[in-house]
């Protein structure tokens, strides 16, 4: 045998040994579920420990396979094949991802209720719940849009998730030769015991109020929508107007016109305020501020207190509308027009409402967002149109 033939045989033997070694390696664990990364970034750890070294880094929306579970930890495998551990609350199922995408689509067309910011890093949650994953963070002094508001019981449960694939039921095997219609020899089930008597509540017993959280739905500059704690949100209205809030929380604000003060433009502002957090409505007062050229300060042009109002407020140059409850409890939209520095009522119409299809809290009542209502033409605009038509006929 020649030297070249010997070398070829040696190479074939080594290749066979290499392939044999590969074939005898550990098999990949089968996937038992599917999930998506919830937070903006997620370290996938080597062991079940928050201090364990990270073997991979996941990002919001990344798909992972679940290959194991120990209590509140899941062993996952990334699309690149890296395996590691992460906590249950850091993962989203497909239903949660769909709701989050739907929420972004729905809020993309809703009117902003004003720009806001935060004075610290702010976690944006997928659901209005402290235990919901935070999929993005708003940085200090970053500006975002306020969209809606909601109050949720702190003990409210998140929708039931399905991260583990359901196990198929084994087929029912019947015994051979079993005759049809033959009664089973198993004893009949025992009747359920009667429920214990319910004690009547003591009307004089003190009741502990249920803890609640006040949440705001925001839209980031990147177009992502989610929930943040309202107490961490600060509306970005100028301080020369914000100083008149008298301790109340500004829930929305708009520029509806401007005044020229010797070449300096001063906005005419509309705002809504709430006395406290945790109310079942969005605002209890609305107010219009106009600039006084003589006194060089903002003054009240119109104010309405003791209301039960709901977002959104619809505002544009020279007019606005607010959705409030009337004396019967029905929600009506009050229309106003701005004539110079004066605010005039311009009609009333029902508030149109729609229900979010993504229902953030499953079995709980879905959010009611009011569809934008086109403000009717003001009487000044109507008068101008009549004058134009009159002169156009001549």
TIVEXBA-538022 format. One record per residue (C-alpha): residue in one letter; x, y, z; residue number from 1. Coordinates in steps of 0.1 Angstrom, whole numbers, m for minus. Example, Ala and Ser with C-alpha at 12.3 -4.5 7.8 and 13.67 -1.06 7.14 Angstrom:
BEGIN
+------+-------+-------+-------+------+
| resn |    px |    py |    pz | resi |
+------+-------+-------+-------+------+
|    A |   123 |   m45 |    78 |    1 |
|    S |   137 |   m11 |    71 |    2 |
+------+-------+-------+-------+------+
END
This chain:
BEGIN
+------+-------+-------+-------+------+
| resn |    px |    py |    pz | resi |
+------+-------+-------+-------+------+
|    X |     0 |     0 |     0 |    1 |
|    X |    14 |    34 |   m10 |    2 |
|    X |    19 |    62 |    15 |    3 |
|    X |    m9 |    82 |    m1 |    4 |
|    X |   m33 |    53 |     3 |    5 |
|    X |   m24 |    50 |    39 |    6 |
|    X |   m29 |    86 |    46 |    7 |
|    X |   m64 |    84 |    29 |    8 |
|    X |   m73 |    55 |    51 |    9 |
|    X |   m62 |    74 |    83 |   10 |
|    X |   m83 |   104 |    72 |   11 |
|    X |  m114 |    82 |    67 |   12 |
|    X |  m109 |    66 |   101 |   13 |
|    X |  m106 |   100 |   118 |   14 |
|    X |  m137 |   113 |    99 |   15 |
|    X |  m157 |    82 |   110 |   16 |
|    X |  m146 |    87 |   146 |   17 |
|    X |  m156 |   124 |   145 |   18 |
|    X |  m190 |   116 |   131 |   19 |
|    X |  m196 |    89 |   156 |   20 |
|    X |  m187 |   114 |   184 |   21 |
|    X |  m211 |   139 |   171 |   22 |
|    X |  m239 |   114 |   168 |   23 |
|    X |  m234 |   103 |   204 |   24 |
|    X |  m237 |   139 |   217 |   25 |
|    X |  m266 |   150 |   239 |   26 |
|    X |  m300 |   153 |   221 |   27 |
|    X |  m318 |   186 |   221 |   28 |
|    X |  m346 |   188 |   246 |   29 |
|    X |  m380 |   188 |   230 |   30 |
|    X |  m400 |   221 |   232 |   31 |
|    X |  m430 |   221 |   255 |   32 |
|    X |  m441 |   256 |   248 |   33 |
|    X |  m436 |   289 |   231 |   34 |
|    X |  m431 |   324 |   245 |   35 |
|    X |  m418 |   359 |   237 |   36 |
|    X |  m394 |   381 |   256 |   37 |
|    X |  m413 |   408 |   275 |   38 |
|    X |  m388 |   434 |   287 |   39 |
|    X |  m368 |   457 |   264 |   40 |
|    X |  m337 |   435 |   273 |   41 |
|    X |  m337 |   402 |   291 |   42 |
|    X |  m306 |   383 |   304 |   43 |
|    X |  m310 |   346 |   299 |   44 |
|    X |  m291 |   330 |   328 |   45 |
|    X |  m271 |   299 |   331 |   46 |
|    X |  m288 |   287 |   364 |   47 |
|    X |  m319 |   294 |   384 |   48 |
|    X |  m306 |   325 |   401 |   49 |
|    X |  m310 |   362 |   394 |   50 |
|    X |  m273 |   366 |   401 |   51 |
|    X |  m263 |   338 |   377 |   52 |
|    X |  m242 |   347 |   347 |   53 |
|    X |  m261 |   355 |   315 |   54 |
|    X |  m255 |   331 |   286 |   55 |
|    X |  m276 |   352 |   261 |   56 |
|    X |  m294 |   385 |   258 |   57 |
|    X |  m330 |   386 |   246 |   58 |
|    X |  m349 |   416 |   234 |   59 |
|    X |  m386 |   425 |   235 |   60 |
|    X |  m406 |   404 |   211 |   61 |
|    X |  m379 |   377 |   205 |   62 |
|    X |  m393 |   342 |   202 |   63 |
|    X |  m380 |   315 |   225 |   64 |
|    X |  m389 |   279 |   230 |   65 |
|    X |  m397 |   266 |   265 |   66 |
|    X |  m379 |   233 |   272 |   67 |
|    X |  m383 |   230 |   310 |   68 |
|    X |  m399 |   245 |   341 |   69 |
|    X |  m391 |   247 |   378 |   70 |
|    X |  m417 |   266 |   398 |   71 |
|    X |  m416 |   302 |   386 |   72 |
|    X |  m386 |   297 |   363 |   73 |
|    X |  m386 |   285 |   327 |   74 |
|    X |  m357 |   270 |   308 |   75 |
|    X |  m358 |   285 |   273 |   76 |
|    X |  m340 |   281 |   240 |   77 |
|    X |  m334 |   310 |   217 |   78 |
|    X |  m337 |   308 |   179 |   79 |
|    X |  m299 |   306 |   178 |   80 |
|    X |  m300 |   275 |   200 |   81 |
|    X |  m287 |   289 |   232 |   82 |
|    X |  m304 |   275 |   263 |   83 |
|    X |  m308 |   292 |   297 |   84 |
|    X |  m332 |   302 |   325 |   85 |
|    X |  m355 |   331 |   330 |   86 |
|    X |  m384 |   341 |   353 |   87 |
|    X |  m420 |   335 |   345 |   88 |
|    X |  m430 |   372 |   347 |   89 |
|    X |  m405 |   381 |   320 |   90 |
|    X |  m422 |   361 |   293 |   91 |
|    X |  m453 |   369 |   272 |   92 |
|    X |  m476 |   344 |   254 |   93 |
|    X |  m489 |   349 |   219 |   94 |
|    X |  m522 |   364 |   231 |   95 |
|    X |  m503 |   391 |   251 |   96 |
|    X |  m481 |   399 |   221 |   97 |
|    X |  m512 |   402 |   199 |   98 |
|    X |  m529 |   425 |   224 |   99 |
|    X |  m498 |   447 |   227 |  100 |
|    X |  m495 |   450 |   189 |  101 |
|    X |  m533 |   458 |   187 |  102 |
|    X |  m529 |   484 |   214 |  103 |
|    X |  m502 |   502 |   194 |  104 |
|    X |  m523 |   501 |   162 |  105 |
|    X |  m554 |   515 |   180 |  106 |
|    X |  m537 |   543 |   198 |  107 |
|    X |  m518 |   554 |   167 |  108 |
|    X |  m549 |   571 |   155 |  109 |
|    X |  m561 |   585 |   189 |  110 |
|    X |  m556 |   622 |   196 |  111 |
|    X |  m528 |   632 |   221 |  112 |
|    X |  m541 |   647 |   253 |  113 |
|    X |  m508 |   666 |   257 |  114 |
|    X |  m471 |   660 |   260 |  115 |
|    X |  m457 |   647 |   292 |  116 |
|    X |  m423 |   637 |   307 |  117 |
|    X |  m408 |   620 |   337 |  118 |
|    X |  m381 |   629 |   361 |  119 |
|    X |  m367 |   594 |   364 |  120 |
|    X |  m365 |   562 |   343 |  121 |
|    X |  m401 |   551 |   338 |  122 |
|    X |  m412 |   515 |   331 |  123 |
|    X |  m438 |   511 |   304 |  124 |
|    X |  m459 |   480 |   311 |  125 |
|    X |  m478 |   457 |   286 |  126 |
|    X |  m509 |   458 |   309 |  127 |
|    X |  m520 |   482 |   336 |  128 |
|    X |  m506 |   460 |   363 |  129 |
|    X |  m474 |   462 |   384 |  130 |
|    X |  m467 |   425 |   377 |  131 |
|    X |  m470 |   429 |   340 |  132 |
|    X |  m437 |   429 |   320 |  133 |
|    X |  m421 |   462 |   312 |  134 |
|    X |  m413 |   460 |   275 |  135 |
|    X |  m397 |   495 |   271 |  136 |
|    X |  m384 |   523 |   294 |  137 |
|    X |  m388 |   560 |   291 |  138 |
|    X |  m357 |   579 |   300 |  139 |
|    X |  m355 |   609 |   323 |  140 |
|    X |  m370 |   640 |   307 |  141 |
|    X |  m380 |   621 |   275 |  142 |
|    X |  m412 |   634 |   260 |  143 |
|    X |  m442 |   612 |   252 |  144 |
|    X |  m480 |   615 |   244 |  145 |
|    X |  m507 |   610 |   270 |  146 |
|    X |  m536 |   590 |   255 |  147 |
|    X |  m560 |   577 |   281 |  148 |
|    X |  m564 |   570 |   318 |  149 |
|    X |  m576 |   541 |   339 |  150 |
|    X |  m579 |   531 |   376 |  151 |
|    X |  m573 |   494 |   384 |  152 |
|    X |  m575 |   474 |   417 |  153 |
|    X |  m540 |   466 |   428 |  154 |
|    X |  m550 |   430 |   434 |  155 |
|    X |  m564 |   426 |   399 |  156 |
|    X |  m551 |   394 |   383 |  157 |
|    X |  m534 |   394 |   349 |  158 |
|    X |  m551 |   374 |   321 |  159 |
|    X |  m543 |   337 |   323 |  160 |
|    X |  m514 |   329 |   300 |  161 |
|    X |  m506 |   298 |   281 |  162 |
|    X |  m469 |   293 |   278 |  163 |
|    X |  m469 |   255 |   280 |  164 |
|    X |  m485 |   236 |   251 |  165 |
|    X |  m515 |   216 |   262 |  166 |
|    X |  m509 |   179 |   265 |  167 |
|    X |  m532 |   159 |   242 |  168 |
|    X |  m555 |   135 |   260 |  169 |
|    X |  m547 |    98 |   254 |  170 |
|    X |  m573 |    79 |   233 |  171 |
|    X |  m600 |    60 |   253 |  172 |
|    X |  m594 |    23 |   249 |  173 |
|    X |  m624 |     0 |   254 |  174 |
|    X |  m622 |   m36 |   264 |  175 |
|    X |  m627 |   m62 |   237 |  176 |
|    X |  m660 |   m80 |   239 |  177 |
|    X |  m677 |   m54 |   260 |  178 |
|    X |  m714 |   m54 |   252 |  179 |
|    X |  m731 |   m23 |   242 |  180 |
|    X |  m756 |    m9 |   267 |  181 |
|    X |  m741 |   m28 |   296 |  182 |
|    X |  m742 |    m7 |   328 |  183 |
|    X |  m709 |     1 |   345 |  184 |
|    X |  m702 |   m17 |   378 |  185 |
|    X |  m686 |    15 |   392 |  186 |
|    X |  m706 |    29 |   422 |  187 |
|    X |  m726 |    61 |   415 |  188 |
|    X |  m708 |    93 |   425 |  189 |
|    X |  m716 |   107 |   459 |  190 |
|    X |  m737 |   138 |   460 |  191 |
|    X |  m718 |   170 |   468 |  192 |
|    X |  m721 |   183 |   504 |  193 |
|    X |  m743 |   214 |   508 |  194 |
|    X |  m724 |   247 |   509 |  195 |
|    X |  m717 |   262 |   543 |  196 |
|    X |  m741 |   289 |   554 |  197 |
|    X |  m731 |   324 |   544 |  198 |
|    X |  m728 |   348 |   573 |  199 |
|    X |  m746 |   381 |   568 |  200 |
|    X |  m723 |   411 |   567 |  201 |
|    X |  m723 |   434 |   596 |  202 |
|    X |  m733 |   469 |   583 |  203 |
|    X |  m715 |   485 |   612 |  204 |
|    X |  m683 |   467 |   607 |  205 |
|    X |  m655 |   489 |   593 |  206 |
|    X |  m645 |   482 |   557 |  207 |
|    X |  m610 |   485 |   544 |  208 |
|    X |  m610 |   503 |   510 |  209 |
|    X |  m595 |   482 |   482 |  210 |
|    X |  m560 |   495 |   472 |  211 |
|    X |  m560 |   508 |   436 |  212 |
|    X |  m535 |   520 |   411 |  213 |
|    X |  m539 |   549 |   388 |  214 |
|    X |  m526 |   542 |   353 |  215 |
|    X |  m520 |   563 |   322 |  216 |
|    X |  m518 |   550 |   286 |  217 |
|    X |  m490 |   567 |   268 |  218 |
|    X |  m475 |   566 |   233 |  219 |
|    X |  m437 |   570 |   231 |  220 |
|    X |  m418 |   590 |   204 |  221 |
|    X |  m411 |   556 |   187 |  222 |
|    X |  m448 |   548 |   184 |  223 |
|    X |  m449 |   521 |   212 |  224 |
|    X |  m480 |   523 |   235 |  225 |
|    X |  m482 |   510 |   270 |  226 |
|    X |  m492 |   517 |   306 |  227 |
|    X |  m473 |   538 |   332 |  228 |
|    X |  m482 |   548 |   368 |  229 |
|    X |  m499 |   582 |   366 |  230 |
|    X |  m480 |   595 |   397 |  231 |
|    X |  m448 |   593 |   376 |  232 |
|    X |  m462 |   614 |   348 |  233 |
|    X |  m458 |   652 |   346 |  234 |
|    X |  m476 |   672 |   319 |  235 |
|    X |  m452 |   696 |   299 |  236 |
|    X |  m474 |   727 |   300 |  237 |
|    X |  m454 |   759 |   306 |  238 |
|    X |  m448 |   768 |   342 |  239 |
|    X |  m464 |   802 |   338 |  240 |
|    X |  m497 |   784 |   334 |  241 |
|    X |  m490 |   753 |   355 |  242 |
|    X |  m486 |   775 |   386 |  243 |
|    X |  m524 |   780 |   387 |  244 |
|    X |  m531 |   743 |   392 |  245 |
|    X |  m536 |   749 |   429 |  246 |
|    X |  m524 |   714 |   438 |  247 |
|    X |  m547 |   696 |   413 |  248 |
|    X |  m533 |   672 |   387 |  249 |
|    X |  m533 |   684 |   351 |  250 |
|    X |  m547 |   655 |   330 |  251 |
|    X |  m547 |   671 |   295 |  252 |
|    X |  m538 |   704 |   279 |  253 |
|    X |  m540 |   721 |   245 |  254 |
|    X |  m531 |   753 |   227 |  255 |
|    X |  m564 |   766 |   211 |  256 |
|    X |  m551 |   799 |   198 |  257 |
|    X |  m525 |   827 |   204 |  258 |
|    X |  m522 |   863 |   214 |  259 |
|    X |  m496 |   887 |   200 |  260 |
|    X |  m480 |   908 |   227 |  261 |
|    X |  m458 |   933 |   209 |  262 |
|    X |  m444 |   907 |   186 |  263 |
|    X |  m442 |   880 |   212 |  264 |
|    X |  m466 |   850 |   206 |  265 |
|    X |  m485 |   838 |   237 |  266 |
|    X |  m506 |   806 |   234 |  267 |
|    X |  m542 |   804 |   247 |  268 |
|    X |  m543 |   773 |   268 |  269 |
|    X |  m571 |   748 |   276 |  270 |
|    X |  m565 |   723 |   303 |  271 |
|    X |  m584 |   697 |   324 |  272 |
|    X |  m575 |   689 |   360 |  273 |
|    X |  m584 |   662 |   386 |  274 |
|    X |  m584 |   669 |   423 |  275 |
|    X |  m568 |   636 |   433 |  276 |
|    X |  m556 |   603 |   418 |  277 |
|    X |  m578 |   572 |   418 |  278 |
|    X |  m610 |   588 |   406 |  279 |
|    X |  m634 |   568 |   383 |  280 |
|    X |  m634 |   597 |   358 |  281 |
|    X |  m606 |   616 |   341 |  282 |
|    X |  m611 |   652 |   352 |  283 |
|    X |  m634 |   673 |   373 |  284 |
|    X |  m626 |   708 |   360 |  285 |
|    X |  m616 |   724 |   327 |  286 |
|    X |  m603 |   759 |   322 |  287 |
|    X |  m592 |   783 |   295 |  288 |
|    X |  m563 |   807 |   300 |  289 |
|    X |  m556 |   837 |   278 |  290 |
|    X |  m527 |   862 |   279 |  291 |
|    X |  m533 |   897 |   292 |  292 |
|    X |  m511 |   921 |   272 |  293 |
|    X |  m517 |   949 |   297 |  294 |
|    X |  m508 |   928 |   328 |  295 |
|    X |  m483 |   905 |   310 |  296 |
|    X |  m497 |   874 |   326 |  297 |
|    X |  m522 |   846 |   321 |  298 |
|    X |  m557 |   851 |   332 |  299 |
|    X |  m588 |   829 |   333 |  300 |
|    X |  m611 |   833 |   303 |  301 |
|    X |  m634 |   804 |   311 |  302 |
|    X |  m637 |   778 |   339 |  303 |
|    X |  m661 |   750 |   347 |  304 |
|    X |  m658 |   731 |   380 |  305 |
|    X |  m675 |   701 |   397 |  306 |
|    X |  m678 |   680 |   365 |  307 |
|    X |  m673 |   643 |   358 |  308 |
|    X |  m653 |   644 |   326 |  309 |
|    X |  m638 |   617 |   304 |  310 |
|    X |  m609 |   618 |   279 |  311 |
|    X |  m603 |   625 |   251 |  312 |
|    X |  m608 |   662 |   249 |  313 |
|    X |  m610 |   673 |   212 |  314 |
|    X |  m593 |   706 |   205 |  315 |
|    X |  m581 |   726 |   176 |  316 |
|    X |  m575 |   762 |   166 |  317 |
|    X |  m604 |   783 |   179 |  318 |
|    X |  m626 |   756 |   193 |  319 |
|    X |  m628 |   725 |   216 |  320 |
|    X |  m652 |   699 |   231 |  321 |
|    X |  m653 |   680 |   263 |  322 |
|    X |  m671 |   648 |   272 |  323 |
|    X |  m689 |   652 |   306 |  324 |
|    X |  m719 |   636 |   325 |  325 |
|    X |  m751 |   656 |   325 |  326 |
|    X |  m776 |   657 |   354 |  327 |
|    X |  m791 |   623 |   343 |  328 |
|    X |  m757 |   606 |   342 |  329 |
|    X |  m756 |   604 |   304 |  330 |
|    X |  m723 |   614 |   288 |  331 |
|    X |  m726 |   644 |   265 |  332 |
|    X |  m700 |   663 |   245 |  333 |
|    X |  m701 |   701 |   251 |  334 |
|    X |  m688 |   722 |   222 |  335 |
|    X |  m672 |   756 |   226 |  336 |
|    X |  m658 |   782 |   203 |  337 |
|    X |  m631 |   809 |   210 |  338 |
|    X |  m639 |   844 |   198 |  339 |
|    X |  m611 |   867 |   206 |  340 |
|    X |  m605 |   861 |   243 |  341 |
|    X |  m640 |   849 |   250 |  342 |
|    X |  m652 |   813 |   251 |  343 |
|    X |  m688 |   807 |   239 |  344 |
|    X |  m709 |   775 |   241 |  345 |
|    X |  m715 |   761 |   206 |  346 |
|    X |  m739 |   731 |   212 |  347 |
|    X |  m742 |   697 |   229 |  348 |
|    X |  m742 |   662 |   213 |  349 |
|    X |  m738 |   627 |   227 |  350 |
|    X |  m704 |   613 |   234 |  351 |
|    X |  m696 |   585 |   210 |  352 |
|    X |  m678 |   556 |   227 |  353 |
|    X |  m661 |   525 |   216 |  354 |
|    X |  m646 |   496 |   235 |  355 |
|    X |  m610 |   485 |   230 |  356 |
|    X |  m608 |   451 |   214 |  357 |
|    X |  m576 |   441 |   232 |  358 |
|    X |  m592 |   442 |   267 |  359 |
|    X |  m561 |   447 |   288 |  360 |
|    X |  m574 |   428 |   318 |  361 |
|    X |  m592 |   399 |   303 |  362 |
|    X |  m623 |   393 |   325 |  363 |
|    X |  m623 |   428 |   339 |  364 |
|    X |  m643 |   456 |   322 |  365 |
|    X |  m625 |   468 |   291 |  366 |
|    X |  m613 |   504 |   287 |  367 |
|    X |  m638 |   528 |   273 |  368 |
|    X |  m621 |   552 |   249 |  369 |
|    X |  m642 |   579 |   233 |  370 |
|    X |  m640 |   582 |   195 |  371 |
|    X |  m630 |   616 |   183 |  372 |
|    X |  m661 |   637 |   175 |  373 |
|    X |  m659 |   664 |   148 |  374 |
|    X |  m667 |   697 |   164 |  375 |
|    X |  m696 |   714 |   146 |  376 |
|    X |  m689 |   746 |   126 |  377 |
|    X |  m689 |   776 |   149 |  378 |
|    X |  m715 |   803 |   143 |  379 |
|    X |  m687 |   828 |   132 |  380 |
|    X |  m675 |   803 |   106 |  381 |
|    X |  m711 |   798 |    94 |  382 |
|    X |  m716 |   835 |    92 |  383 |
|    X |  m684 |   839 |    71 |  384 |
|    X |  m696 |   812 |    48 |  385 |
|    X |  m730 |   829 |    43 |  386 |
|    X |  m713 |   862 |    35 |  387 |
|    X |  m690 |   845 |    10 |  388 |
|    X |  m719 |   828 |    m7 |  389 |
|    X |  m739 |   861 |    m7 |  390 |
|    X |  m711 |   880 |   m25 |  391 |
|    X |  m703 |   852 |   m48 |  392 |
|    X |  m738 |   853 |   m63 |  393 |
|    X |  m734 |   889 |   m73 |  394 |
+------+-------+-------+-------+------+
END
